[in-house]
């Protein structure tokens, strides 16, 4: 079993910054891919940013240039630095990890609320 513990959500005014962090613990050989998703009520969860073990990143078009994902493979952590936040970034943000332990398994964090006021 793997646990993903998120921190760093909160409230901020438009134009402000927040940093989300997620730490993975439990039994696994490696973490193949780590990512941040977000979801607002009534909409599907969407991929915000992801990063491979080798550091290759991908971003949702609407956050490119504003959000930066990074990971520390030694500490099994992933972070999302968010700047120039907009009200439309308001959502519950979820950490996601695809871990390897014989096979590959997909895990989710509990979610952290990010609220951006105009």
N, C-alpha and C positions, 0 to 999 in steps of 0.2 A: 504494500500500500504506500502511496505517495501523498504527501500533504503539500499544498501550496498556500502560503500565508501572505496576504497582500497588506500593504500599508501605504499611507500617503494621500488618500482621497480627502475631499473636503469642499469648502466653498471658496470661490474666488470671483473677483469682478472681471469683466471682460477686459482682455489685454494682459491679464495676470498670468502667473506660472504656477504649476504644480509638478511634483515628481512622485510617481508611483513606483513602489518596489514590491518584489515578490520573491520569496525564498522557498525553495523546494527541499523537502526532507523525506527520508524514507528509504526504501529499498529500490535501487536501480543501478544499472551499470554505467549509463550515460544518459544525457538529455539531448535528444536529437534536435528538437526545435522548441523555442519558447516564444510566446506571443502575448499580446494584449488584444482583447476583444471588448466591445462595448454594446450595450443594449438599452434602448428606451422602451417604455411600455407600449405595447401594440406593434412593435417592429421586431424584425429578426436581429439576432446577434450578428455583429459585423466585425471583421478583422480590421484592427486599427494598425498594428505593426507586428512584424515577426522577425526573428533572427535565428539563424542556424548556429550550430556549434562552431563553425568556421568563421562566423561573423557576417555572413551575407544577410542583408536586411530587405524587407519589403514593407511598403506603407500604403495605407488608404490614400487615394489621391487628395482628399480634402485636408489631410493633415501633413502632407509633404512640406518640408521647410519649416514646420512649426513643432513637430514632435520628433524626438530622437530616442530610439530603442538601443539598449546596450545590455550586455550580460557579462557576468563574471563566472567563468566555467569552474574555477576552483572553489567558489562559494555557492555554486548552484543558484545564482540569483539573476533576476532580470529586472531592469528598470525602464521607466518611460518618462522622459523629461518632456514636459508640455509647456510651451510658451505661446504667447499671443493667443490665449484661449478665447473662444467665442461661445456665446450662449448655446449654439448648436452642438457644442462638444459635451453638453450636459448629458450624462448617462451613468449607468452602473458599468464600471470597468472590471473585466475579469482577466485574471492571469490564466494562461494555458500552457501546458507542457506535454510534449510527446517524449516519453521516456522509453529506454530500452532495458528490458530485464528478461532476457530470453527472447521474448517477442516485444512488439511496440505497444505501448498503452498510452491513452490520452487522459489527462487529468485537468481539472478546473479548480481555481480558487473560489472563495465564497463571494467575491465581488466587493468592490468599494465604490461608494457614490462620489461622483464628481459633479458639482453644480457650479455653473458659470452664470453670473447675473449680469444683465445689461445695464 
